[in-house]
Amino acid sequence: YKRFKVLIHLLFLPSAVYILLGAGGLMMIVGFFGCFGAVRESQCLLASFFACLLIIFGAEIAAGVFGFMNKKQIVEEVQKFYSSSIADVSNPNDTAIAVIYHQTLNCCGGSTSDTSTTLCAEAEENTQDCLTAISDFFNEKLHTIGYIGIGIAGVMVIGMIFSMVLCCAIRNNREVI
């Protein structure tokens, strides 16, 4: 129950909610273009579907390149976020965020000795500090994230190919009649 409550608090951060709503709305529109265009045999909707997939594909490539080129800055930002969450133990939201870091990464505290000991009271003796754990996590999981991104990009390319093949088939079918 406690983890569920913490996840609910994190999910309702205003910026995350707007990003998720925007991405969901965009995907709904793209899906509508693809499905309705195929059912109605509309070249315009299929071309719109292709254009939307191409734009999303370009954004995905740009985000991937940005992520790989600025990995160090991203790790530093995540470490700053963690450090700010353990700075104020009286704030329950910050404490919940720190606990999520501790449970997920199996770590506790920062690299300095001024870290709050109340959050790390039940931590084991040989537990590594969270700043190092965050850096190690990004270094270990970066390839997995890249492979998942390549897989998603492959599915998008297949979708773009199918939409153009269907669009050309509809055009050729109308020319024959």
N, C-alpha and C positions, 0 to 999 in steps of 0.2 A: 504494500500500500504506500509506503514511504517513497519508494522509487517512482511509482506512478504519479504521486503528487508532485515530485520534483520535475518529472518530465512534462507534466501539464504546465508548471510555471515556466519552463524553458520554451515550450511550444507557443505560449502566448506572448512572447516578446513581440512588440509591434512590428519591427522590421522583418522578422522571420515570417510573421503572418502575411504581411503584404507581398513578400517575395513568393511564398507558396500560393497565395491566391492568384497572383499574376501569372505564374508558371502554369497553374491549373487551368486558368481561363484561356491562355494561349494554346495549350495542348488540346482543349476542347474545340476551339475554333479550327485548329489544324486538322483534327480528327473529323470534324464536320465537313471540311473541304474535301478530304480524301474519300470518306464514305459516301457522301451525297453526290460527289462528282462521279464516282464509279457507278452508283445506282442510276443516276439520271443521264449518264454518259455525256457529261458536260466537260468540254475541253477547257473552258474558263476555270471551273472549280478545280480540275485536276492540275492545271498550270499554277493556280494559286496554292494548292497543296505542295507542289514541287518547290515553288518560291519560298513558302514558309519553312519547309524542311531544309532548304539551302541556307536560309538565314540562320536557323537554329544550329545547323551544322557548322557554319562559320563562327557563330558565337561559342560553340563548344570547343572548336579548335583554338580560338583566341583565348578562352579561359584556360585550356590545357597548357598552352604555351606560356601564358602569364604565370600559371601556377608553378610550372617547372623552372622558369627563369627567376621567379621571386620566392622560391621555397624558403630561403633564409628569413626574409621579412615576414612571411606568413607564420613561420614557427615562432618568431619573436613576438608577433601580435598575440598568438595563442598563449604564449608564456606570460605576457603582460596581463592578459585577461585572467589567467589563473592567479597571478600575483595580486591583482586587485581584488579577487574574490576571497583570498585568505587574509587580506589586510584588515577587514572589518568583521570580526567574529560575531558582533551583535546583530548584524543584518542576516535574517534567516535565508533570504534568497542567495546571498553570496556564500553562506555556509553550505547550502544545498548544492550549489555549483561545485564547490571545492570537494564535497563528498563524492559527487559523481566522478570527478577527476580521479580521486583516490581509489574508488572501486573499479573504474574502468582500466586504469593504467597500473594498478597495484603499486601505488607510490604514496608518499606523504611528505608534505612540506616543501620548502624551497631550498635553494643551495646555501642560503645564509642561516645563521643561528638565531636570528630574530623572528623566525617563523612561529606562529601561534602553536603552542603545545597542546591546546585543548582539542584541536581537530585531529591530532596525531597521537592521542593518548593510547589507543588500542592497536597502533601499528607495530609490526614486528621490528626487531632490532636491525635486521639487514635490509630493510626496505629502502629503495633508492629515492632520491628527491624527485619531485614532480617535474621540475624544469628539465632535468636530464631525461626523464621518462617521456616527456612530450617530444623532445628532439629525437629520441630513439624511435618513437612511434611513427613520426613522419618519415624518417629514413627507412624504416622497415616496410611501411605500407604504401609508399609512393608508387612503387611498381605495380602493386595490385590496383590502385586507383587508376593508373595509366592504362592497364589492361582492360578494366571495366569501361573506361572512356573509349578505347579503341573498339570494343565490342558494340557499344551503343552507336558509335559512328558508323560501324559496318551495317547495322540494322537500318540506320537512316539512309545510307547510300543505296541499299537494296530497295527501300521505300521510294526513293527518288527515281531509281531505274524503272521500277514497276509503274509508277505514275506516268512517266514519259512514254513507256511502251504502250500503256493503255490509252493515253492521249493520242498517240500517233495511230494506233489501231482504230480509234473512233474516227479520226480525220480521214484515214484511208477508206474506211467502211462507208462514210458519207460521200466520198468522191465517186465510189463505184455505183452507188444508187443514182 
